[in-house]
Each structure stands twice: as C-alpha cells, then as structure tokens.
Amino acid sequence: MKLSRLITAILAMAAIALPLSAKKTAKADPADTPRSWTQLLWEGEAPHPKIIAPDADGNIREPKEMGDTAKLHIYLPAPSKANGKAVVLCPGGGYEWLAIDNEGYGWIDFFNNEGIALIILQYRLPGGVWEIPVEDVQEAIRTVRRNAKEWNINPDAIGVGGSSAGGHLAATASTHFAIPVNADPVSCRPDFAILYYPVVSAKPEYSHGGTRRNLVGPNLTCEHEIGFSNELQVTPETPRTIILFSSDDELVHPFNGTRYYEALYNAGVPASLHIYSEGRHGWGSQPNFKYRESMLKDLSSWLAGF
C-alpha cells in the first residue's frame, strides 16, 4: 500500500513538473532571425557599362561570368544581435577574378556573430576601365546608407573592407569619396575600413603588377600612378582603418600596409596595423591560417572600440 502511494505521489509531481519545464522553454521569435538575400546593385544600366571584348575570332561571349554583373549579397544579423554597424566587403582577385568564397562568404558568420551586417560586393571587373569597380563600391555604400533604416543599420556606421585587390578598391573608396565617379546627394564615404593584405599603391616598386594593369589598362600614366597610390591620397577625412598583413607576403609587399598606416598616422586618422610573422598572401577566412585566432581577436577588439 505504501509503495502504491509513493508511486502515485511521484507521478503527480511529474505531472506538475512537466508543464513548468515546458513553460521555461521559450519559443524562438521568428522576427529575431538573420536575413539574407541577393540583389542587383544597379536597377538599370550602370553609368559605365561593362564592355566584353571579342575573342581572337571576333566572337563576343554572353555576359555570364561573375565579374560581368554587379550584385549585393546581403547578410543581416538577428535584430537582437545587431549593433548597427555594416561592412561592404570587396573580394580580391587582382581585378581579374573574384575570390568571393574565401574573401567574401567565408566572413558571414564572423561579422553576423559580432552583430554586424555584411554586404558582399560582387563588383564588375574593370578590363582597364577603372571607373567600373570604383563606381560599384561607391554605389554599394550609398545603397546601404539609403536602406539603413529598413536594414536596421546606423547610416553613420557603414564601413568598407577588402582583400588584396579588393583591399585596393576599399582603400580607393576611403580616399576618393570627395570626388566620386558619379554625383549623388547620398554620401559614398565609408565610416571605417578593414584592409586584409591590400594592394594600396600603384607605384611599381610596391604595387601588384596585375592589379594595376587590370585596373587602368596597359597605358598607365603618371596621373594614374599618383591617383591610385592611395597612400598619397590620404586626408584627415579618410576613415579610421585597420590593416592586416603577413610579413612573408611575397605577392603584395607589406610596404603597402606600412606606407598607408604612416599616411593615416600623419593625417591624424585613427589606424591600427597588424603584421603577422607568417601566412603569406590570400589567407582570408581560411581556418588553416596560423594566426587566425589572433587575427580575429584583433579585428573583433578593434570593431568594438568605436
């Protein structure tokens, strides 16, 4: 009899406990989830159309390659995580192709976990017409600023980032906003910049030859060399910047980073420079980069500082 009463009491307690535990498990709010989508950067024809050159036989291919059409790949963090910052990210590839996986999509989790919206810019490759990628990055920054309220972004906290040649494009966005390719009432000035092993200079002793040639074509002038040596274009209005390099980078000389840092320092622009002893070029978001954890901590700490 005592055993029967004990079993009855245990079952009764379990019946009470189950609803209580169920109440403690809150359902996920469907409104508090990350959002992502892709959209064209230009609604119609871009101001400088992408021209596809004919091949040796005179045939012109269809515009289907990644660098033919400008797109924004937008990844917004969950609203409960969002801190209002956003980064327009430019993959590298020497202005010849786009390393959009390693230097684009691979960064989604990091930035969204930091509460930062990531907008990966699939910019058009210039083929010697420098205005093409420059107007793309300037319009991308404007697009984020125009949609800031809807996308839960602070219009005064929109940064630009880039790797290698994409770093050159990001540095160009940071130094050429006062005279944009196309006039527009919405500012294309970024509020901060993240440069991963960037090509900064167009000077032959520091620059990456393919990046320079693909941007302006074979007929490089002194005006091009000076204008696209972004270390020479820094002003006090250039946005705060973090520069990340490997000391053993043989493709893009680390002097691109040190000279840009020096120019920022001399202009009174807040800047941070991190040069890791190993890693070479192109580590991007790769997990096998030896100093990945240190790099992510350095970047996270810098982003949290403003």
Backbone torsions as a table, in degrees:
resi	resn	phi	psi	omega
1	MET	NA	-44.6	178.7
2	LYS	-61.5	-39.6	179.5
3	LEU	-63.8	-41.1	179.3
4	SER	-62.6	-41.2	178.4
5	ARG	-66.2	-37.6	-179.7
6	LEU	-64.7	-42.8	179.5
7	ILE	-64.2	-41.6	179.4
8	THR	-61.9	-40.6	-179.7
9	ALA	-66.2	-41.4	179.8
10	ILE	-63.8	-43.2	179.3
11	LEU	-63.4	-38.2	179.4
12	ALA	-65.7	-41.1	178.9
13	MET	-65.3	-38.7	179.2
14	ALA	-64.9	-38.8	179.7
15	ALA	-63.7	-34.0	178.4
16	ILE	-75.3	-41.0	-175.8
17	ALA	-66.3	-36.1	-176.3
18	LEU	-60.4	-48.2	178.2
19	PRO	-63.2	-36.5	-179.3
20	LEU	-64.2	-43.7	-179.9
21	SER	-67.6	-33.5	179.3
22	ALA	-65.7	-35.1	179.9
23	LYS	-66.7	-31.0	-177.8
24	LYS	-72.9	-21.5	-179.6
25	THR	-87.7	96.6	-177.2
26	ALA	-75.9	141.0	176.7
27	LYS	-76.0	142.1	178.7
28	ALA	-64.7	136.1	179.0
29	ASP	-78.4	115.4	-178.3
30	PRO	-60.4	-22.6	179.3
31	ALA	-77.0	-18.8	-177.1
32	ASP	-100.8	57.6	-179.6
33	THR	-129.6	153.2	176.6
34	PRO	-62.8	152.4	175.7
35	ARG	-125.2	147.6	176.4
36	SER	-150.0	147.1	176.0
37	TRP	-165.4	170.1	177.8
38	THR	-122.2	139.6	177.5
39	GLN	-142.8	155.4	175.6
40	LEU	-67.7	143.1	177.6
41	LEU	-72.3	-44.6	-178.4
42	TRP	-106.0	128.1	179.8
43	GLU	-67.6	-36.4	177.6
44	GLY	-123.5	-146.4	178.4
45	GLU	-69.1	132.9	176.1
46	ALA	-67.8	153.1	-179.4
47	PRO	-55.4	-39.6	174.8
48	HIS	-112.3	100.0	-176.0
49	PRO	-67.1	148.8	176.2
50	LYS	-74.1	121.1	179.7
51	ILE	-102.3	123.7	179.8
52	ILE	-97.6	117.0	-176.5
53	ALA	-73.5	146.7	177.2
54	PRO	-70.1	154.4	177.4
55	ASP	-79.7	-172.0	-176.2
56	ALA	-61.0	-26.5	-179.9
57	ASP	-92.6	2.8	179.0
58	GLY	86.6	6.8	-179.6
59	ASN	-87.6	140.8	177.4
60	ILE	-110.2	121.0	-178.0
61	ARG	-73.4	164.6	175.1
62	GLU	-71.7	147.2	-179.7
63	PRO	-76.6	80.1	-175.9
64	LYS	-119.6	-8.7	-178.5
65	GLU	-75.6	157.9	-173.4
66	MET	-58.1	-37.8	-177.4
67	GLY	-83.7	12.9	-179.5
68	ASP	-90.5	-31.5	-173.0
69	THR	-126.7	129.1	-179.8
70	ALA	-80.8	128.6	179.3
71	LYS	-137.7	156.5	171.7
72	LEU	-112.8	126.2	174.3
73	HIS	-105.0	107.2	-166.4
74	ILE	-104.9	128.6	-179.7
75	TYR	-130.8	106.3	-179.5
76	LEU	-99.1	136.0	177.7
77	PRO	-71.8	167.2	174.0
78	ALA	-58.0	139.1	-178.2
79	PRO	-53.3	-33.8	-179.9
80	SER	-68.5	-20.7	178.8
81	LYS	-96.1	-24.0	-170.3
82	ALA	-61.3	132.7	177.6
83	ASN	-109.5	4.8	176.9
84	GLY	94.6	-13.2	179.6
85	LYS	-81.9	154.6	176.3
86	ALA	-144.9	150.3	177.5
87	VAL	-129.1	125.7	169.8
88	VAL	-89.9	114.1	-171.1
89	LEU	-107.5	128.4	-176.8
90	CYS	-109.6	111.6	176.8
91	PRO	-66.8	157.4	177.1
92	GLY	-89.3	-166.4	-178.8
93	GLY	137.0	18.2	176.1
94	GLY	66.6	21.8	-173.3
95	TYR	57.4	22.6	179.7
96	GLU	-118.2	-27.5	176.6
97	TRP	-154.9	174.8	-178.3
98	LEU	-121.2	118.4	176.9
99	ALA	-83.8	62.4	-167.6
100	ILE	-75.3	-20.0	178.1
101	ASP	-76.0	-61.9	-176.4
102	ASN	-68.3	-35.7	-174.2
103	GLU	-109.9	14.2	177.5
104	GLY	-136.0	-84.0	-175.6
105	TYR	-58.8	-31.5	-178.9
106	GLY	-64.2	-13.3	-179.3
107	TRP	-96.5	-1.1	-174.7
108	ILE	-58.4	-53.1	-175.9
109	ASP	-60.7	-43.4	-178.4
110	PHE	-58.7	-54.4	-174.9
111	PHE	-67.4	-42.8	179.4
112	ASN	-64.6	-36.6	176.2
113	ASN	-67.4	-25.7	175.4
114	GLU	-81.8	-2.2	-178.5
115	GLY	83.9	17.4	-174.2
116	ILE	-109.5	132.4	175.3
117	ALA	-72.0	135.6	178.6
118	LEU	-113.9	124.6	177.5
119	ILE	-118.5	105.0	-178.5
120	ILE	-84.8	122.5	-177.7
121	LEU	-93.6	114.5	171.0
122	GLN	-89.8	86.1	-175.2
123	TYR	-84.1	157.1	179.0
124	ARG	-78.7	140.9	179.1
125	LEU	-76.5	140.0	-168.0
126	PRO	-75.1	-36.0	-175.0
127	GLY	56.8	34.9	-179.9
128	GLY	91.8	-5.6	177.6
129	VAL	-104.0	92.8	-170.7
130	TRP	-62.0	-26.9	-178.2
131	GLU	-62.1	-25.7	-173.5
132	ILE	-62.5	-60.2	-179.7
133	PRO	-69.8	-30.9	-178.6
134	VAL	-67.2	-42.8	177.8
135	GLU	-68.5	-28.5	177.4
136	ASP	-65.9	-46.5	-178.4
137	VAL	-69.9	-35.7	177.9
138	GLN	-66.5	-40.6	178.4
139	GLU	-70.1	-33.1	177.8
140	ALA	-62.4	-44.9	178.4
141	ILE	-62.4	-43.1	177.6
142	ARG	-62.1	-40.3	-178.6
143	THR	-61.9	-42.9	177.5
144	VAL	-64.0	-41.2	-179.1
145	ARG	-67.0	-39.0	178.7
146	ARG	-64.1	-33.2	-175.5
147	ASN	-103.1	14.4	-172.8
148	ALA	-56.5	-45.4	-177.6
149	LYS	-63.5	-46.8	-178.2
150	GLU	-65.8	-32.8	-176.8
151	TRP	-94.1	7.5	176.9
152	ASN	63.1	44.2	-177.2
153	ILE	-121.9	142.4	173.8
154	ASN	-77.8	119.3	-177.1
155	PRO	-64.4	-12.6	177.8
156	ASP	-103.8	17.8	179.8
157	ALA	-136.3	43.1	-178.7
158	ILE	-105.9	114.3	-178.3
159	GLY	-103.7	174.1	176.0
160	VAL	-129.5	146.2	178.1
161	GLY	-142.2	162.5	178.5
162	GLY	-174.4	156.7	-179.8
163	SER	-115.8	136.0	173.6
164	SER	56.2	-118.9	176.8
165	ALA	-64.7	-31.4	173.2
166	GLY	-64.9	-30.1	173.2
167	GLY	-67.6	-35.2	174.7
168	HIS	-64.2	-40.9	179.0
169	LEU	-65.0	-40.1	178.5
170	ALA	-67.3	-39.6	176.8
171	ALA	-67.3	-34.9	175.8
172	THR	-65.2	-41.6	176.3
173	ALA	-62.1	-30.9	-178.2
174	SER	-78.3	-17.6	-173.5
175	THR	-122.6	-8.3	-176.0
176	HIS	-119.5	17.6	-175.9
177	PHE	-74.1	-23.7	-176.7
178	ALA	-69.2	-29.3	175.5
179	ILE	-124.4	78.6	-176.0
180	PRO	-68.9	162.6	177.3
181	VAL	-61.2	-42.2	-179.4
182	ASN	-125.6	131.5	179.4
183	ALA	-68.5	142.0	179.4
184	ASP	-162.6	142.0	179.8
185	PRO	-67.9	-21.2	178.8
186	VAL	-85.4	130.3	-176.5
187	SER	-67.4	140.6	174.3
188	CYS	-107.0	13.9	177.3
189	ARG	-75.1	124.7	174.3
190	PRO	-76.2	153.8	-178.9
191	ASP	-91.2	-16.7	174.7
192	PHE	-161.0	166.3	-177.4
193	ALA	-141.4	142.2	176.7
194	ILE	-121.6	117.3	-175.4
195	LEU	-118.9	112.5	176.4
196	TYR	-96.0	120.8	179.8
197	TYR	32.6	58.3	-170.9
198	PRO	-80.7	146.6	160.1
199	VAL	-78.4	114.9	-178.9
200	VAL	-105.4	-39.5	-171.2
201	SER	-99.8	154.1	170.4
202	ALA	-105.3	3.5	177.8
203	LYS	-70.5	134.4	-173.7
204	PRO	-59.7	-28.4	-178.4
205	GLU	-75.0	-16.5	-179.4
206	TYR	-119.8	-30.2	-170.3
207	SER	-71.5	164.5	170.4
208	HIS	-92.3	118.8	-171.6
209	GLY	-56.6	-43.5	-179.2
210	GLY	-64.9	-40.2	178.6
211	THR	-60.7	-47.0	-178.8
212	ARG	-64.6	-45.0	-178.3
213	ARG	-65.4	-43.1	-178.8
214	ASN	-68.4	-28.5	-178.7
215	LEU	-74.9	-47.6	-172.4
216	VAL	-114.4	-3.1	-179.5
217	GLY	88.5	-178.5	-174.4
218	PRO	-73.7	-19.8	-174.8
219	ASN	-97.5	68.8	-179.6
220	LEU	-71.7	125.8	178.6
221	THR	-100.7	167.7	175.1
222	CYS	-60.9	-35.3	178.3
223	GLU	-63.2	-43.1	176.5
224	HIS	-62.3	-45.9	-175.9
225	GLU	-60.2	-42.6	178.8
226	ILE	-73.6	-45.5	-175.8
227	GLY	-63.2	-36.6	-178.1
228	PHE	-101.8	12.4	164.4
229	SER	-90.3	90.6	-168.6
230	ASN	-66.9	-19.6	175.4
231	GLU	-66.2	-20.3	178.0
232	LEU	-91.0	-5.4	-174.7
233	GLN	-109.1	4.5	-178.4
234	VAL	-70.2	138.0	174.1
235	THR	-133.0	172.8	176.0
236	PRO	-60.4	-16.3	178.9
237	GLU	-87.1	-7.5	176.6
238	THR	-61.7	136.2	-175.5
239	PRO	-70.4	155.2	175.1
240	ARG	-53.1	145.5	-168.9
241	THR	-143.5	142.8	167.5
242	ILE	-114.9	135.3	-178.0
243	ILE	-120.5	129.7	-176.5
244	LEU	-125.5	123.9	-174.9
245	PHE	-139.8	164.6	167.5
246	SER	-110.9	136.9	-177.4
247	SER	-64.2	-28.1	-177.3
248	ASP	-96.8	20.7	178.1
249	ASP	-68.1	113.2	-178.5
250	GLU	-96.2	-10.7	-178.6
251	LEU	-90.0	-44.4	176.6
252	VAL	-122.3	115.5	-173.9
253	HIS	-63.2	133.8	178.2
254	PRO	-58.4	-16.6	174.9
255	PHE	-57.7	-26.5	174.5
256	ASN	-57.7	-38.1	179.1
257	GLY	-77.7	-44.5	-176.5
258	THR	-68.7	-37.7	179.2
259	ARG	-68.3	-37.1	178.8
260	TYR	-68.9	-41.4	177.8
261	TYR	-60.5	-44.1	179.5
262	GLU	-59.8	-42.7	179.5
263	ALA	-64.6	-41.4	178.1
264	LEU	-63.5	-45.2	179.9
265	TYR	-59.1	-46.7	-178.4
266	ASN	-65.6	-27.4	179.1
267	ALA	-87.1	-2.0	-179.6
268	GLY	77.9	20.9	179.7
269	VAL	-91.1	128.5	177.5
270	PRO	-58.8	127.7	-175.9
271	ALA	-146.6	151.7	178.7
272	SER	-134.0	133.5	-178.6
273	LEU	-124.9	126.3	178.7
274	HIS	-126.6	119.0	178.1
275	ILE	-119.2	113.0	-178.6
276	TYR	-88.6	146.9	-169.8
277	SER	-69.1	-24.7	179.6
278	GLU	-139.7	163.7	176.6
279	GLY	139.9	-20.7	-179.0
280	ARG	56.4	-140.4	-172.4
281	HIS	-116.2	144.9	169.1
282	GLY	86.2	21.5	-177.6
283	TRP	-70.5	-30.1	173.9
284	GLY	48.3	-124.7	-179.3
285	SER	-97.6	12.0	-175.3
286	GLN	-63.9	133.1	-179.1
287	PRO	-70.4	-17.9	-177.4
288	ASN	-88.9	4.6	173.7
289	PHE	-65.5	123.9	-171.7
290	LYS	-55.9	-37.4	-176.0
291	TYR	-105.2	26.7	-177.1
292	ARG	-56.4	-49.7	-176.6
293	GLU	-63.2	-41.8	177.3
294	SER	-63.7	-42.4	-179.4
295	MET	-62.6	-44.2	-179.2
296	LEU	-65.7	-37.6	177.5
297	LYS	-66.9	-41.2	178.0
298	ASP	-61.9	-44.1	-178.4
299	LEU	-68.1	-44.0	-179.7
300	SER	-62.3	-43.0	179.3
301	SER	-64.0	-41.0	179.8
302	TRP	-65.4	-43.5	-179.2
303	LEU	-64.0	-31.9	-179.2
304	ALA	-79.2	-7.9	-173.6
305	GLY	-86.0	0.5	179.1
306	PHE	-149.1	NA	NA
